[in-house]
Amino acid sequence: MKITRTSMFTGIERTLDLAFTAEQLAEWENGALIQDAMPNLSAEDREFVMTGVTDEEWHEEFGDEETDSVHDLKGTGVPGGEEDPLGSPSSEVDPDSSGRV
């Protein structure tokens, strides 16, 4: 089924021919989660249906997820990342070093 959307990132209007039915579109438009209404579409195609954003635009905006996710862990205190520069909530605190004046 052909669907035309305008990208919320660029404002460019595109038409794609995707493998879903009018019934599936109506189900989503009536409140179903898109992944339930159109399980046969890829995440990239579902994103296009919802926002008009293409996979290429997504990667231009946010970069490569696999590469970025490794860097996002650093400095966050998340297992696999490096030490959290602000300290973690579970770290021990000396009651006399509250910093109050």
Phi, psi and omega in degrees: 000134179279137178222135180249131179221155174253126182297129177286347177273314189246343183080004181280132177269130180226153174239127176241151175256103185248157185272076172213165184256166175298326178295318178295319178298315179297321178300314179294315180297336179268011170114354178289150173296139185298325180290337175276321181286327184229060185294341181281345180275149175289163177301322180295318179291322177295322177299318178299316180300317184285320191234349184079002182276129178274165178300319179299314179297319180301313181291327176295322182283317189246353179083192182271114185304316183297316180289315184294324184297328177292317181289328181296333181288332185292129177080010182253348184080003178283137179311131183098344178264182178270178182301141177286120184295339180265357183084149181267155180299337182271358181287150180288142180238133175281120184299337179276355181249041183288341180085005178289147180257000000 
